Amino acid sequence: MRWFSILSWISGGRAIPTALDPIKLPDWAWERAEVRQAPRARDIGAVFRHLQLYSGASQSRTAA
């Protein structure tokens, strides 16, 4: 059995995100004032905090 088919079986047919996949913030998160303000203020630390908080991405994934 190939690795791809094993991973597909483990995940129930869903795609398994990897460190190289883009991290997506939900649309509703962009509606929050503090999320929109962070890039305007060039506060990259706040951008990463919001990314982790609202997307559920781990610190390791955001670092990749």
C-alpha positions, 0 to 999 in steps of 0.5 A: 500500500502506498503512503498516500493511500495510507494517509488518505485512509487515516484521515478519512479521505480528507486532505492532511495539512502540511507545514507547506500549506498556507494557513487560512484565517476565517473570514469572520476573523478579518472582521475583528478590529484588532486583526485588521489593525495589526498589519496596519501597525506593522505589528508582526507579533500581533499578526502571528498571535491572531493567526494562531488564535483564530486559525488554530495553527500551532506555533511550529506550523506558523514558523514553517 
